[in-house]
Amino acid sequence: MKSPKGTSPKRNFQRRNNPATGEAAISPTHWKREVWSENLREEIELLKQYLPKFPIVAIDTEFPGFLRYTPKGVTEEEFYDCLQFNVNRLSILQLGLTLRDEKGNIGMTWEFNFRDLDQISDMEGVSSLDSFLKNKGFDFEKLRSHGIAPQEFGRLFKPILRSGGIQRWITFHGSYDIAYLMKLVEIRFMPASMTAFVITAQRLLGTVTDLKHMARYCNGLLDGNLGLKQLAKLLDVNRIGTAHFGGSDSLLTASVYAKMKTMFKLPEHLSEGFLYGLPHPIRALRQPITIGDPSPPSRCLVSSFSRSPLVFVGDFLIIG
């Protein structure tokens, strides 16, 4: 199949937004590209060709479960301690990425399948892992024999992050999604503190937006106390594919985001740049910032807006 730069009709690649609802109109017969070790390189190249037109990326990850559950009412640091414990010991099974543009047009969905299942620490500690994932439809044998090596994915995907071509990441309750993505492309173990996690995510990814956080500021969305399925139902957004698979969940996340942007018109300072449950924003620098004495001009250092090493955590500017 040809890329968007080829001669294939655009209807094979682009699903246009419904102007009446803001929901992406998606063909149920051609919406996802399955990626395994054999076609990883060509699919990464295809994704690169889509990014200039569709620079907003909705993400979903599928992973085995939790070795340590987070009790209700914990502090933010206690929540991060649980995340760090789980992500350091577990491996990603699937990554779903859906590309879209500012108008809600959806380019394509990719579903990357990984093989490191046998590298998970303390497999016996994951409650009902085998039966749970098999009931969802995961084929363990195919993952082991044809899945992508995480190190190879990281090597091929990291230049995309460095290019600054991704304008924004869209998640739903996405702390674990972002953590597993960071583990794939940048780090072996989670940073020691939540503040270090935020700094690393902002440096690597730029702006991250979480629909569950956005829902807290939208009338009729239960102050964000709901799951993705319920949120989609309230907004009358239909799912394509099977729930709890990376491709389908990332596509639903992208479609729900389009609907929320159309319906609620939230100011950017409330809606963009937050992960649900984390206090610090994860946001790319949008405007150049002058550092040092602005006179004479030759002594000014001006940062770039895309992937600057300058990072804000709260009101503090950190130079990395």
C-alpha positions in Angstrom: 0.0 0.0 0.0 1.3 3.4 -0.9 2.1 6.2 1.4 0.2 9.6 1.4 2.8 10.9 -0.9 2.0 8.3 -3.5 -0.8 8.2 -6.0 -3.3 6.1 -3.9 -6.6 7.9 -3.3 -6.7 9.7 -0.1 -9.8 8.0 1.0 -7.7 5.0 1.8 -5.7 6.9 4.3 -7.7 9.8 5.7 -11.0 9.8 7.6 -12.5 13.2 7.6 -14.1 14.9 10.6 -17.9 15.1 10.8 -18.4 18.9 10.9 -21.8 18.5 12.7 -20.4 16.5 15.7 -16.6 16.9 15.6 -16.4 13.1 15.6 -14.0 11.4 13.1 -15.9 9.5 10.4 -13.9 6.2 10.2 -14.2 3.3 7.9 -14.6 0.1 9.8 -12.9 -1.9 7.0 -9.6 0.0 6.9 -8.5 1.7 10.0 -5.5 -0.1 11.5 -2.0 -1.3 10.5 -0.7 -4.3 12.5 3.0 -4.0 13.2 5.3 -7.0 14.0 9.0 -7.5 13.7 8.9 -8.3 10.0 7.3 -5.0 8.9 8.5 -2.6 11.7 10.9 -0.6 9.5 8.5 0.0 6.7 5.7 1.0 9.1 7.9 3.4 10.9 8.8 5.0 7.6 5.1 5.2 6.7 4.3 6.8 10.0 7.0 9.5 9.4 5.3 10.4 6.1 2.0 10.9 7.9 3.3 13.1 10.7 3.6 16.4 8.8 -0.1 16.3 8.0 -1.2 14.6 11.2 1.1 15.8 14.0 -1.2 15.0 17.0 -0.8 11.5 18.3 -3.2 9.6 20.5 -1.6 6.8 22.5 -2.7 3.7 24.3 -0.6 0.9 25.8 -1.5 -2.6 26.8 0.6 -4.3 29.6 0.2 -7.3 31.8 -1.4 -5.7 34.8 -0.1 -4.6 38.2 2.2 -6.1 40.7 1.3 -3.4 43.2 -2.1 -1.8 43.2 -2.5 1.9 44.1 -4.9 2.4 47.0 -7.4 5.2 46.9 -6.6 8.4 48.6 -2.8 8.1 48.3 -0.6 11.1 47.8 0.8 12.0 44.4 4.3 10.7 45.4 2.8 7.4 46.7 1.0 7.1 43.4 4.2 7.6 41.5 6.0 5.1 43.7 3.5 2.4 42.6 3.9 3.4 39.0 7.6 3.2 39.2 7.5 -0.2 40.9 5.2 -1.7 38.3 6.7 -0.2 35.2 10.3 -1.2 36.2 9.2 -4.8 36.6 6.7 -5.3 33.8 7.0 -5.0 30.0 4.7 -3.5 27.4 2.7 -5.9 25.2 1.1 -3.5 22.7 1.4 0.1 21.7 -1.4 1.9 19.8 -0.8 5.2 18.0 -3.4 7.1 16.1 -2.4 10.2 14.1 -4.8 13.2 13.7 -4.7 16.9 12.8 -6.1 20.0 14.5 -9.4 19.7 12.6 -10.1 16.2 13.8 -9.1 14.4 10.6 -7.6 11.1 11.4 -4.7 9.8 9.3 -4.1 6.2 10.4 -3.8 3.9 13.5 -0.8 1.7 14.1 -0.8 -1.3 16.5 2.7 -2.3 17.5 3.1 -5.8 19.1 6.1 -6.6 21.4 7.7 -9.8 22.3 9.4 -9.2 25.7 6.7 -11.1 27.6 9.2 -13.6 29.0 11.4 -10.8 30.4 8.7 -9.7 32.9 9.9 -9.9 36.5 7.9 -11.8 39.0 5.3 -13.1 36.5 3.5 -15.0 39.2 2.7 -11.8 40.9 0.5 -10.5 38.1 -3.0 -11.6 39.1 -4.6 -13.9 36.5 -2.3 -12.6 33.8 -2.6 -15.7 31.6 -6.3 -16.1 31.6 -7.0 -12.3 31.5 -4.9 -11.6 28.4 -6.0 -14.8 26.6 -9.6 -13.9 27.2 -8.9 -10.5 25.7 -7.5 -12.2 22.6 -3.8 -11.9 23.0 -1.8 -14.6 21.2 1.2 -15.2 23.4 2.9 -17.6 21.0 2.7 -15.0 18.1 4.0 -12.3 20.4 7.0 -14.5 21.3 7.7 -15.5 17.7 6.9 -12.4 15.7 6.7 -9.6 18.3 9.0 -6.5 18.1 12.1 -6.3 20.2 11.6 -3.2 22.3 15.2 -2.1 21.8 14.7 -2.1 18.0 11.5 -0.1 18.3 13.2 2.5 20.5 16.1 2.8 18.1 13.8 3.5 15.1 11.3 5.7 17.0 13.6 7.9 19.0 14.6 10.0 15.9 10.9 10.8 15.4 10.7 12.2 18.9 13.9 14.2 18.4 12.6 15.7 15.1 9.9 17.7 16.9 7.3 16.5 14.4 4.8 15.4 17.1 2.9 18.5 18.2 1.0 16.9 21.1 0.3 13.5 22.8 -3.3 12.6 23.7 -4.0 10.0 26.4 -6.8 8.8 28.7 -5.6 8.3 32.3 -2.3 8.1 30.7 0.4 8.1 33.3 1.2 4.4 32.6 1.0 5.0 28.8 3.6 7.7 29.0 5.8 5.8 31.4 5.9 2.7 29.1 6.5 4.9 26.0 9.5 6.5 27.9 10.8 3.1 28.8 10.6 1.9 25.2 12.5 4.8 23.7 14.7 6.5 26.4 15.2 4.9 29.8 15.6 1.5 31.3 14.2 2.4 34.7 11.7 5.0 35.8 13.1 8.2 37.3 13.5 8.2 41.0 10.9 10.9 41.7 7.7 12.2 40.2 9.4 15.5 39.5 12.2 13.8 37.6 9.5 11.8 35.7 7.8 15.1 34.6 11.1 16.6 33.6 12.0 13.6 31.5 8.6 13.3 29.9 8.6 17.0 29.0 12.1 16.9 27.5 11.3 13.8 25.5 7.7 14.2 24.4 6.7 17.9 24.7 3.0 18.4 25.5 0.9 15.7 26.9 -2.9 16.0 27.2 -5.1 13.6 29.2 -8.9 13.3 28.5 -9.6 12.3 32.0 -8.1 15.6 33.2 -10.0 17.5 30.6 -13.3 15.9 31.7 -13.0 17.5 35.1 -13.7 20.9 33.6 -16.6 19.8 31.3 -20.2 19.9 32.3 -21.9 16.5 32.4 -18.7 14.4 32.5 -18.9 13.4 36.1 -15.9 15.5 37.1 -13.6 13.1 35.3 -14.7 10.1 37.5 -15.3 7.8 34.6 -13.5 5.4 32.2 -12.9 5.8 28.5 -15.9 3.6 27.6 -18.3 5.7 29.7 -16.8 8.9 28.4 -17.3 7.8 24.8 -20.9 6.8 25.5 -21.7 10.1 27.1 -20.3 11.9 24.0 -22.0 9.5 21.6 -18.7 8.4 20.1 -18.6 4.9 18.7 -15.7 2.4 19.0 -14.1 0.7 16.0 -12.4 -2.6 16.9 -12.0 -4.4 20.2 -11.7 -2.7 23.5 -8.4 -3.1 25.5 -6.4 -3.4 22.3 -3.9 -0.6 21.7 -5.1 0.3 18.2 -8.8 0.5 19.0 -8.3 2.3 22.3 -5.9 4.9 20.8 -8.4 5.5 17.9 -11.3 5.9 20.4 -9.1 8.3 22.4 -8.4 10.4 19.3 -12.1 10.5 18.4 -13.2 11.4 21.9 -10.7 14.2 22.0 -12.1 15.6 18.7 -15.6 15.6 20.1 -14.5 17.2 23.4 -12.6 20.0 21.6 -15.8 20.7 19.5 -18.3 20.6 22.3 -16.5 22.3 25.2 -14.0 24.8 23.9 -11.9 24.6 27.0 -9.1 27.2 27.4 -5.7 25.7 26.6 -4.3 26.4 30.1 -6.9 24.0 31.6 -7.0 21.3 28.9 -3.5 20.9 27.5 -0.3 19.7 29.1 -1.6 17.6 32.1 -1.6 14.0 33.1 -4.5 13.0 35.3 -3.3 12.7 38.9 0.0 14.5 38.4 0.4 18.1 39.8 3.0 19.4 37.3 2.3 20.2 33.7 4.0 18.3 30.9 4.1 21.0 28.2 6.4 22.0 25.4 7.7 25.5 25.4 5.5 27.4 22.9 7.3 30.7 22.8 11.0 31.5 22.7 12.4 32.5 26.1 15.2 35.0 26.6 17.8 34.1 29.3 20.3 36.4 30.8 20.9 40.1 30.2 18.8 41.2 27.2 21.3 44.0 26.6 23.3 43.8 24.5 21.4 41.4 22.2 24.5 39.3 21.5 24.4 38.0 25.1 20.9 36.6 24.8 20.3 32.9 24.6 17.0 32.1 23.0 15.5 28.6 23.2 13.7 26.8 20.4 10.0 26.1 21.0 9.8 22.4 20.0 12.2 20.3 22.1 14.2 22.7 24.2 16.3 21.5 27.0 14.6 24.2 29.1 12.0 22.6 31.3 9.3 24.1 33.5 8.2 22.3 36.7 5.6 24.4 38.4 7.1 27.9 38.4 10.7 26.7 38.1 12.8 26.8 35.0 15.3 23.9 34.8 18.1 23.9 32.2 18.9 20.4 31.1 
